[in-house]
Amino acid sequence: MLVLLAVLHHILEMRYITRPEFVAYANVPIQTLLKSNYPLVLLLFPIGYAINYVVSNSYLNLPSGVPLVAIAVVFDLAVLTSIAFFWYFVVVEIEKRNHGSSLIRFSSQPLEIVKAVVLIAAGIGAVVLACWDARRLLLLGQLYGRMLYWSDMINAIVGGLFLLAWAAVLITISVKDIKLVLRRNQKSLSES
């Protein structure tokens, strides 16, 4: 359901963008999909930002009608393909870690430490984003007199749980990798 709504978002947005209930309800699956793929979103953010910048410039004449829908469908398929590859990578990484190796483990100590710091920063960023969403939900409740759309609550709660899970995974992986690097460093010093 999430993937279907994400793919159809651009097509539906052209017709129903003026209806606030569409914006409220269609945004939740898309936000949940983004939060469940948090590390991938971090990697693709610069590309998405550049595409958004190019598309939003007023001097750029984009086609309308069928060509625009075709461009949106191709873009959505590219996003779905990257999500599929990302989850394939996650599954392979889990299997490798169960057998004591890793796809993202470097042989040099400085690169391993940089990787661990980046993963810890991404994990802390996920916690901050989850707290930001929770705070936003509290502010919306105060703004609307305790009346919230159920979609806002689902977005904050389910999305927050995805973000906290990613934070726990990223920080745990980086701490284990740092311990492994320190053990390897101690072994090399004791052998010298």
Secondary structure as UniProt FT lines:
FT   HELIX           2..16
FT   TURN            17..18
FT   HELIX           20..36
FT   HELIX           38..56
FT   TURN            58..59
FT   HELIX           66..98
FT   TURN            99..100
FT   HELIX           109..143
FT   TURN            144..146
FT   HELIX           150..191
//
